[in-house]
Amino acid sequence: MKGSPSIGILLIDLPSISKFQARLGFAESGSLLQALFDAFNLALGKAGYVMRLGDGSFCAVVRDIRNNGHAVLAGEKLLRTAEDIFNSAELGVKPQLSVGVALFPSQATEPEALLRQAQLAAEASRNRTVRVVVYDADCRTELLEPWALGAAYAHALENGELSVYYQPKISMSTGRPVGVESLMRWLNEDGKPIATPDVFIPLAEEAGLIQNTTWYSLSNSMRMSAECAGLSVAVNITPRMLHDREFVDMIRTAVSTWGIKQRQVTLEVTEGGLIADFVQATTRLKKLRDMGLRVSIDDFGTGYSSLSYFKKIPADELKIDKSFVMNMATDASDQQIVRTIIELARHFKLEVVAEGVENRATFDALAAMGCDTAQGYLFSPALSLERLKTWLAQNSGDLRAPQG
């Protein structure tokens, strides 16, 4: 940025102000915020001044900002000032401040537009895990495009425009289909993904739509099973849904609505999804197993639970993550990891499913290790319900590739 010095609008934001107030009390937190306000003004001196914006935000107006680097230095100075105040207050856990900067007149000339840009930059600083961010076009893209995508997702969910696809699971011992995993898809009219599950599922959680999303997946999966002669189906359950108080009732309703036998339904939960509240999560999973449903530990090996946690999980099945399976035929380390996981599962009397099986060499290696079930492109990608029915009609026998 070249030319005349700018005026910087620096938005200093204290997130989760309500938690801050609940911990300290209104009087003490008010005194601390006032101390921050006074210290910010003292730190700026003649270079600018600070205003309070609501409970947990401050707006600093700083003159003679020469370039973006100078703006970042000004923001860092205010953050160091805040850290001194927090240290003096002897807070056990210090709030993490972020600073967003907008520049007048190069970026905007209206006060409301400047504040909006500073706010977007402050939000971007949290997303980027950077303490100070000067507004740029990427700030708007990072924050507003997901917002628009979230609104489009809500519309698609409400209007039944999402799809549930099904990837077959094959018995290692017989080569016959023994079930499917249901997978959510959000596709456009040409059948191309609008967004992948790792994008739209977090959007659903942030928008408070994960209950409706889970019900959509469950009800479609139960319908598929009913229409495919009780074919077993595995349904992915997000960590947040696992801890939802209505989760067990939702599962019970979905199963009874479609008249599915409970043992035909497997709930796939990740290691990480259990840790947030392990006691509550395992209590709910035990209740579901007592109802007759099966529980699978998904993406095993990629989480962070210790064996002390693992041995307490009420599960029937362990699913090896495809990141280990896909290269095990050529990578000795991955092969050893897979072998160890299968041996661990055997010790705890769990069945083993390997996902990401894409070639015969991998299939044979897994079979030799004692894996029970394979899932992957060697047999079939995920299919729509109608294509799944056709696939099942054509592939009811032994699907193992011929030797040689």
C-alpha angles and dihedrals in degrees: 000000000000135000131052119002115270134221111243123216106203118191111200109195129195106199124213093021091169091060089047091053093044091054098046102025125243096277097050094041089049090053091049092050090050089051089053091050092051093045093050092053091047092050093052095045111168092348092079148311141252133233130193116242110192122312102314108021134083127192117208121195109204123186130213099026103174101190144337092281091054089051091053090050090053090051092048090051091056091047092052089050090053091049090055090053092048091048091051090051089053094226112183092213114030119215114244111235125200129198127210120190132202123181129222126244101358096059102027140344102202118083094227092050091049092051091048092052091047089051092051089049091050090052090047090053089060093047092048093041088232119134098221128026127182110214118263134159091269090065091064093044094049094051109028100041092060088048091055091043090052091053090050090050092052089052092048092049094048092049097044094247096137121095133217115211128191129218115201121238117212129208111239092212100048104020090228128128110263101175146317140252115232115225127189118233131187107198136172124230090277092055094251121134116264088191135345123245092255086063105037099039092061087046089054091050094049092048094049091247100117093101092055091043092051091048090050091053094044097046093048091047093050090048090052091051092049092050093046099055096268096311110184114253133194117209125196115233120199120227092246092051091048088060095045112116091223094050099100093047090049092054092046091051094048093051095046094044092062097032094238121164108247094231088061090066124077122186113210114209128174125235091243091052090064100051101068090072106358097178094051093044095050091045090056093045091050090051090052092048089050086055088057102259123131125237125212127192102224129209091011115195096031096077131075107237116131124229089256087065095037096058090056096053111110097227140146100193142032120208118206113221116246091233087076097036101050096063101029094104090063103022116072093196093055090046091054091048091052091047091051093049091051091049090049091050091050090052090055092042094244126148115239129226121187118202125196096045102161106157142034094248090060092045092051093048092051092047091052089053092053101255112164106207137023129204126182151086092302084080108018145326119237110294138201115250094260093047090046091056090052092046092050092050090053098040108044095123136064108317098184110126114250117264116262 
